Amino acid sequence: GWFVALVLLLVLGGAGGIAWFNIQLEENAVQDDVSQRLAGTARSKAANLSFWYGSSVQGQAERLLSADLFRLFASEVNDLGDDIALLLSSAPAKDDSLAAKLPLMQNLLREFVNFSGFLSARIMNVRGQTYLATEGTPSALSLTQKAAVGNVLESGVPLVLPLRKGEEGLIMDAVFPIFAPQYISGTEGRVIA
């Protein structure tokens, strides 16, 4: 009786061990399959997002920011140094002053944002001061946004921040450099806004 019980116990233990081993093999196979499918989907989505960003967002922003009108205006504002208060004051401006050009530049920026389907835009000088925005009073930048602006102003390389949730849904912040006009000597390739 003991021998039969021992043999039966060994057979049941062996069958249970083989079943557990087969379940583990199948579980690993399923995990590998799901992992490969997710990786493929992620690559596909990343490629689509990269194409959309490159052809839509970056292309539209670069068309505006490479326009000589914006580059020259940004260069002139950059020459003001730390004091952009005169530019932003509500006092009547002379016809040839930067302050007189500000409404035109704001309208062009608003039209660009509306046409492109963006939420908002702002232009900042190299000191991080906003002097042109589509919003009446632009919201304060988060620490992450400030760091991104500083990075772009220093490196001259566009930067896209991680998606964040806003009242309008998911928002992607992108920071683009504005370079000095090429025809102003000594400033070629320098980030001015």
Kinemage of the C-alpha trace (Angstrom):
@kinemage 1
@onewidth
@group {chain A} dominant
@subgroup {mainchain}
@vectorlist {calphas} color= white
{ca gly a 1} P 0.000 0.000 0.000
{ca trp a 2} L 2.807 2.341 0.895
{ca phe a 3} L 4.600 1.591 -2.314
{ca val a 4} L 1.478 2.241 -4.434
{ca ala a 5} L 0.797 5.476 -2.538
{ca leu a 6} L 4.400 6.597 -3.069
{ca val a 7} L 4.288 5.781 -6.785
{ca leu a 8} L 0.923 7.568 -7.116
{ca leu a 9} L 2.321 10.586 -5.276
{ca leu a 10} L 5.389 10.651 -7.566
{ca val a 11} L 3.216 10.364 -10.682
{ca leu a 12} L 0.908 13.174 -9.505
{ca gly a 13} L 3.903 15.341 -8.509
{ca gly a 14} L 5.598 14.710 -11.839
{ca ala a 15} L 2.381 15.506 -13.749
{ca gly a 16} L 1.928 18.690 -11.686
{ca gly a 17} L 5.549 19.716 -12.302
{ca ile a 18} L 5.229 19.114 -16.049
{ca ala a 19} L 1.946 21.075 -16.126
{ca trp a 20} L 3.522 23.979 -14.187
{ca phe a 21} L 6.532 23.957 -16.545
{ca asn a 22} L 4.220 24.011 -19.622
{ca ile a 23} L 2.154 26.864 -18.136
{ca gln a 24} L 5.337 28.871 -17.505
{ca leu a 25} L 6.494 28.266 -21.088
{ca glu a 26} L 3.127 29.382 -22.473
{ca glu a 27} L 3.040 32.418 -20.178
{ca asn a 28} L 6.518 33.453 -21.340
{ca ala a 29} L 5.509 32.950 -24.973
{ca val a 30} L 2.395 35.108 -24.495
{ca gln a 31} L 4.431 37.828 -22.733
{ca asp a 32} L 7.013 37.805 -25.530
{ca asp a 33} L 4.263 38.019 -28.161
{ca val a 34} L 2.520 40.912 -26.373
{ca ser a 35} L 5.877 42.661 -25.845
{ca gln a 36} L 6.733 42.383 -29.552
{ca arg a 37} L 3.299 43.648 -30.592
{ca leu a 38} L 3.497 46.601 -28.167
{ca ala a 39} L 6.998 47.463 -29.369
{ca gly a 40} L 5.787 47.366 -32.982
{ca thr a 41} L 2.792 49.546 -32.160
{ca ala a 42} L 5.003 51.991 -30.236
{ca arg a 43} L 7.440 52.239 -33.169
{ca ser a 44} L 4.555 52.843 -35.559
{ca lys a 45} L 2.997 55.519 -33.323
{ca ala a 46} L 6.382 57.172 -32.760
{ca ala a 47} L 7.003 57.258 -36.510
{ca asn a 48} L 3.558 58.779 -37.114
{ca leu a 49} L 4.073 61.361 -34.368
{ca ser a 50} L 7.544 62.199 -35.650
{ca phe a 51} L 6.203 62.649 -39.189
{ca trp a 52} L 3.314 64.805 -37.940
{ca tyr a 53} L 5.639 66.932 -35.808
{ca gly a 54} L 8.209 67.352 -38.572
{ca ser a 55} L 5.773 68.097 -41.367
{ca ser a 56} L 3.160 70.036 -39.452
{ca val a 57} L 4.256 71.631 -36.193
{ca gln a 58} L 7.927 72.225 -36.849
{ca gly a 59} L 7.425 73.189 -40.475
{ca gln a 60} L 4.733 75.744 -39.674
{ca ala a 61} L 6.671 77.255 -36.776
{ca glu a 62} L 9.879 77.507 -38.780
{ca arg a 63} L 8.075 79.245 -41.647
{ca leu a 64} L 6.976 81.983 -39.261
{ca leu a 65} L 10.139 82.227 -37.203
{ca ser a 66} L 12.459 82.272 -40.194
{ca ala a 67} L 10.568 85.203 -41.743
{ca asp a 68} L 12.824 88.251 -41.942
{ca leu a 69} L 10.122 90.459 -40.405
{ca phe a 70} L 10.061 88.425 -37.176
{ca arg a 71} L 13.824 87.964 -37.105
{ca leu a 72} L 14.494 91.683 -37.555
{ca phe a 73} L 11.892 92.636 -34.931
{ca ala a 74} L 13.347 90.092 -32.470
{ca ser a 75} L 16.831 91.424 -33.156
{ca glu a 76} L 15.748 94.999 -32.466
{ca val a 77} L 13.980 93.945 -29.244
{ca asn a 78} L 17.059 91.984 -28.226
{ca asp a 79} L 19.123 95.171 -28.620
{ca leu a 80} L 16.955 96.837 -25.950
{ca gly a 81} L 18.658 94.701 -23.307
{ca asp a 82} L 16.908 94.159 -19.975
{ca asp a 83} L 14.547 97.101 -20.320
{ca ile a 84} L 11.624 96.137 -22.538
{ca ala a 85} L 9.216 98.254 -20.481
{ca leu a 86} L 9.158 100.997 -23.117
{ca leu a 87} L 8.180 98.447 -25.726
{ca leu a 88} L 5.286 97.155 -23.617
{ca ser a 89} L 4.092 100.488 -22.207
{ca ser a 90} L 0.685 101.840 -23.172
{ca ala a 91} L 2.080 105.321 -23.906
{ca pro a 92} L 1.615 106.584 -27.460
{ca ala a 93} L 4.484 105.422 -29.644
{ca lys a 94} L 6.377 107.243 -32.353
{ca asp a 95} L 5.682 105.885 -35.818
{ca asp a 96} L 9.243 104.610 -36.228
{ca ser a 97} L 9.572 102.992 -32.807
{ca leu a 98} L 9.436 99.310 -31.927
{ca ala a 99} L 6.322 99.936 -29.815
{ca ala a 100} L 4.520 101.177 -32.946
{ca lys a 101} L 5.354 97.874 -34.699
{ca leu a 102} L 4.172 95.752 -31.768
{ca pro a 103} L 0.421 95.643 -32.710
{ca leu a 104} L 1.288 94.494 -36.233
{ca met a 105} L 3.550 91.761 -34.893
{ca gln a 106} L 0.879 90.627 -32.400
{ca asn a 107} L -1.707 90.429 -35.190
{ca leu a 108} L 0.659 88.400 -37.370
{ca leu a 109} L 1.364 86.027 -34.479
{ca arg a 110} L -2.371 85.623 -33.717
{ca glu a 111} L -3.172 84.958 -37.377
{ca phe a 112} L -0.407 82.374 -37.518
{ca val a 113} L -1.718 80.609 -34.392
{ca asn a 114} L -5.305 80.615 -35.692
{ca phe a 115} L -4.280 79.394 -39.148
{ca ser a 116} L -2.001 76.670 -37.778
{ca gly a 117} L -4.474 75.391 -35.201
{ca phe a 118} L -2.136 76.037 -32.290
{ca leu a 119} L -3.458 76.971 -28.869
{ca ser a 120} L -1.198 79.949 -28.222
{ca ala a 121} L 2.264 81.336 -28.842
{ca arg a 122} L 4.681 83.742 -27.260
{ca ile a 123} L 8.011 85.237 -28.181
{ca met a 124} L 10.597 85.849 -25.493
{ca asn a 125} L 13.910 87.661 -25.545
{ca val a 126} L 17.181 86.010 -24.516
{ca arg a 127} L 16.550 87.104 -20.919
{ca gly a 128} L 13.321 85.079 -20.775
{ca gln a 129} L 11.005 88.113 -20.896
{ca thr a 130} L 7.825 87.695 -22.949
{ca tyr a 131} L 7.247 90.670 -25.235
{ca leu a 132} L 4.874 89.224 -27.803
{ca ala a 133} L 1.999 86.825 -27.068
{ca thr a 134} L -1.312 85.757 -28.506
{ca glu a 135} L -2.885 85.913 -25.044
{ca gly a 136} L -3.571 89.314 -23.493
{ca thr a 137} L -1.595 88.449 -20.391
{ca pro a 138} L 0.353 85.244 -20.915
{ca ser a 139} L 0.373 82.742 -18.086
{ca ala a 140} L 3.550 82.234 -16.100
{ca leu a 141} L 5.840 79.491 -17.336
{ca ser a 142} L 6.301 76.356 -15.248
{ca leu a 143} L 9.789 75.412 -14.072
{ca thr a 144} L 9.959 72.779 -16.814
{ca gln a 145} L 8.973 75.318 -19.463
{ca lys a 146} L 11.511 77.863 -18.160
{ca ala a 147} L 14.254 75.239 -18.269
{ca ala a 148} L 13.262 74.290 -21.837
{ca val a 149} L 13.321 77.936 -22.959
{ca gly a 150} L 16.760 78.400 -21.384
{ca asn a 151} L 18.012 75.250 -23.090
{ca val a 152} L 16.757 76.353 -26.522
{ca leu a 153} L 18.121 79.892 -26.099
{ca glu a 154} L 21.514 78.422 -25.269
{ca ser a 155} L 21.666 75.559 -27.779
{ca gly a 156} L 19.560 76.869 -30.659
{ca val a 157} L 17.949 73.434 -31.037
{ca pro a 158} L 14.122 73.137 -30.980
{ca leu a 159} L 12.695 71.218 -28.052
{ca val a 160} L 9.375 69.464 -27.449
{ca leu a 161} L 8.188 68.972 -23.885
{ca pro a 162} L 6.210 65.939 -22.713
{ca leu a 163} L 2.459 66.087 -23.155
{ca arg a 164} L 0.530 67.670 -20.325
{ca lys a 165} L -3.151 67.795 -19.500
{ca gly a 166} L -4.882 71.153 -19.797
{ca glu a 167} L -8.443 72.432 -19.871
{ca glu a 168} L -8.434 72.008 -23.661
{ca gly a 169} L -7.182 68.397 -23.479
{ca leu a 170} L -3.637 67.165 -24.025
{ca ile a 171} L -1.155 69.953 -24.743
{ca met a 172} L 2.262 69.668 -26.335
{ca asp a 173} L 4.626 72.566 -25.668
{ca ala a 174} L 7.277 73.206 -28.300
{ca val a 175} L 10.091 75.745 -28.005
{ca phe a 176} L 11.761 77.062 -31.160
{ca pro a 177} L 14.709 79.449 -31.492
{ca ile a 178} L 14.645 82.634 -33.519
{ca phe a 179} L 18.016 83.375 -35.083
{ca ala a 180} L 19.431 86.783 -35.898
{ca pro a 181} L 18.977 87.904 -39.508
{ca gln a 182} L 21.895 86.899 -41.708
{ca tyr a 183} L 22.360 90.363 -43.133
{ca ile a 184} L 23.252 91.892 -39.741
{ca ser a 185} L 26.991 91.366 -39.490
{ca gly a 186} L 28.413 89.639 -36.444
{ca thr a 187} L 25.128 87.987 -35.454
{ca glu a 188} L 24.920 85.054 -37.889
{ca gly a 189} L 23.676 81.914 -36.187
{ca arg a 190} L 23.046 83.632 -32.857
{ca val a 191} L 19.788 82.909 -31.045
{ca ile a 192} L 18.003 86.183 -30.272
{ca ala a 193} L 14.575 85.007 -29.107
